[in-house]
Amino acid sequence: MNTIHQTLDARGLNCPMPILKTKKVLNTMSAGEILQVITTDPGSVKDIDSFCRQTGNDLVSSQEENSKHIFVIRKS
């Protein structure tokens, strides 16, 4: 099981705010640390996936739960 080091609650925020906030938090984290991001914007599913591929961070998991999207990202 991955230990969550930080959680970003981006519920209620629309694109591009979840990505901008995710980037800001990841910049404060060390390589290998795990960030959990919670969003309600359906567009964030594609955005977070693209962001991780472009930045080299590892999208460990992505799931939908009660209209929330929960992402687990390992900083590269």
N, C-alpha and C positions, 0 to 999 in steps of 0.2 A: 504493500500500500504506500502511496506517495504521501508524504507529509506536506500539508498546505502551510506555507510560510506566511502568505498574505492573502487577503480576500478583498476584491474590488467589487463593491455593489454599484453597478451602473444601471440598475432598474429605472425605467422611466426616461432614460436618455436616448435620444435618437442619433443616428449616424450624422457626423463622424465622432461624436463625443465618446462612445465606448472605446473606440480604437485609440483616440488621443489619450484618454485616461489610462488605458492599458499600457501604452508606450511609456507614459510618465512614471507609472509604478514600477514597470520592469527596469527602467533606468536606475532605480534606487536599489535594485536587488542584485545579489551575487549570482554568478553562473551556477547552475544546478538547482537553484531554489525554485519552488513551485508557487505559482500565482493562480488562484481561483477567481474567475470573473463571472459575475451574474448579471445578465441583461434581460430586457424584455423586448428589445428591438429585433424583429425577425431578420432584418438585414445583417445583423451582427454575426449570424452563422457563417455566411459567406465571407464577411469582412475579416473576422478573427482568423479563419482558415487562411485567407490570402495574406494577412499580416504576418502570420507565423511563417509561412513559406518564404515570404520576401525577406524577413529579418533573420531567419535561421533558428528561431525559437521553436521548441518542440510542443506541438498541440497534443498533449497526452490523452485528453478525452474531451468530448463535446456531447452534451445530452440536453434533451428538452424535458422539463418537469413542471407541470401546472402552469403553462404559458411562460415559464422562465427558461432561459438558455444558460446552461452552466458549462463553463470551459475551464479546463485545467491545463496550464501552460508551464513548461519547464524552461527557465531562462538558459539560453545557450552561452 
